[in-house]
Structure formats: C-alpha cells, structure tokens
Amino acid sequence: MDNDKLNAVRRAKKRFAEIVPKDVEVAGIGIAMTQGDPALKVNLRKQPSNPDALPRTVDGVPVIYDVVGTIVPR
C-alpha cells in the first residue's frame, strides 16, 4: 500500500471528525480499500436524516459509509 495515500487517509480521518454534521451518529471511523486505494470507512449507528449532507470525499479521500447500528461489547 502506498504510504502517501495511507497518510492522506489518516489526515482525512482527523478532518472528518471536525466536519461531520452534529446530528450524525458515528459508531466508528477506520480505513478500508476501494478500487485498490485506501479510503475512509465510517460506521454509522443509524441512517442520517439527511444523507446528502455527508461528505463523499474529505481532502480528496473517498468516504465509504455503512449503517451498522449500535456497537456493544459481548
């Protein structure tokens, strides 16, 4: 994996936490692969009321969303 691209995703991860709309319930943020490149993976607790308000990219890094529900320890 390209270290420059991976570092860009790490920076985008921090930036996403600053720009995510307040009403979006984020369960976790990580890194995933899309089309052979790293992307930001955002797990949501529930479908947001306005999904169009979610950024599709952050600083040029693609964002993948997945509604996973509430995560609880076992």
C-alpha positions as CSV (number, residue, x, y, z in Angstrom):
1,M,0.0,0.0,0.0
2,D,1.2,3.5,-0.9
3,N,2.4,5.2,2.3
4,D,1.5,8.7,1.0
5,K,-2.1,7.6,0.3
6,L,-2.4,5.9,3.7
7,N,-1.1,9.1,5.4
8,A,-3.7,11.1,3.4
9,V,-6.5,8.8,4.8
10,R,-5.2,9.2,8.3
11,R,-5.3,13.0,7.9
12,A,-8.8,12.8,6.4
13,K,-9.9,10.7,9.4
14,K,-9.0,13.5,11.8
15,R,-10.6,16.1,9.5
16,F,-13.8,14.1,9.2
17,A,-14.2,14.3,13.0
18,E,-14.2,18.1,12.7
19,I,-16.6,18.4,9.8
20,V,-19.2,15.7,10.3
21,P,-22.7,17.1,10.8
22,K,-23.6,17.2,14.5
23,D,-26.8,15.1,14.1
24,V,-24.9,12.2,12.5
25,E,-24.3,9.3,14.9
26,V,-20.9,7.9,14.2
27,A,-20.1,4.4,15.7
28,G,-16.5,4.3,14.4
29,I,-14.1,5.5,11.8
30,G,-11.5,3.4,10.1
31,I,-9.6,2.7,6.9
32,A,-11.0,0.4,4.1
33,M,-10.0,-0.2,0.5
34,T,-12.0,0.9,-2.6
35,Q,-10.9,0.3,-6.1
36,G,-7.4,-0.7,-4.9
37,D,-6.8,2.5,-2.9
38,P,-7.3,3.3,0.8
39,A,-10.5,5.2,1.8
40,L,-12.1,6.4,4.9
41,K,-14.7,4.0,6.3
42,V,-17.3,5.5,8.6
43,N,-19.7,3.2,10.5
44,L,-23.0,4.9,11.5
45,R,-25.4,4.0,14.3
46,K,-28.4,4.9,12.2
47,Q,-29.3,6.3,8.8
48,P,-28.8,10.1,9.0
49,S,-31.9,12.3,8.4
50,N,-30.1,14.0,5.5
51,P,-27.6,11.6,3.9
52,D,-26.9,14.2,1.2
53,A,-25.2,16.3,3.9
54,L,-22.5,13.6,4.4
55,P,-19.3,14.4,2.5
56,R,-18.4,11.9,-0.2
57,T,-14.7,12.9,0.0
58,V,-12.6,14.6,2.6
59,D,-9.5,16.4,1.3
60,G,-9.6,14.2,-1.8
61,V,-10.0,10.9,0.1
62,P,-13.2,8.9,-0.7
63,V,-15.5,8.2,2.2
64,I,-17.5,4.9,2.5
65,Y,-20.5,4.8,4.8
66,D,-22.1,1.8,6.4
67,V,-25.0,1.8,8.9
68,V,-24.0,-0.8,11.5
69,G,-26.3,0.1,14.4
70,T,-25.1,0.4,18.0
71,I,-21.9,-1.5,18.8
72,V,-22.0,-3.2,22.2
73,P,-19.3,-5.3,23.9
74,R,-20.0,-9.0,24.2
